[in-house]
Amino acid sequence: MPDTSLTPIFYRVFQRRHYPGLCCAVRDSMPIPYFVRPVAWNFGTTVYEGESLPFGFQPAPAREASAAFGYYLFHHPCETLTPRHCRPWTGMDRTHGDLRPTTSPAA
């Protein structure tokens, strides 16, 4: 029986620009992997395990993969996670010591 006492995790979800069905989820507490760069990926949304999750996102494999590798790749069958949540990832926030999505001043 699955352990339901686990604390839910926040994930930052990035979507590949030219292959929008490919998503990379990164725990909010972890640095963004080197291969996830603004040139090739858009910041899609932040998800919380205890709430509604994107299609294709599975919490147990996400926990295991992000613990082992630092990220979790999954396939989302739609073109975008949702248009209102998908925004370009314009750079870095160095205040956290790692790469985090930031928005442009116009956003």
Steps between C-alpha positions, in 0.01 A plus 500: 500500500644844407620726779248785519696681773752640248511877478378620157768654278491807276645454153595754235393360163680599181378422150724438200440774241517293181358184661231644728386159622837445670501636855766514768392533863753622756440510874473859616784439746742375234705678232376487144694241294766626261312387187193712585593834344287800394596444135330161487253490792208711625396519861153348498364502853559403860315192623434374850461127554188548712313690228396447140794369295570520126411193294794262491644619832519213750594596859676177608732480196556877526620461861731213411648656186548846652666348807735290286568731204378845605218509244206302361418484128145425392278535195205737507259424212392861441685774315538708815447438868242782484541820299453730799772322700754462221743788480852544362780435741712811458794443727642426837433607854840491666363574848435128551842385377350303212294546189137586558238626258456873488259706298573798286387846617214493247357175643 
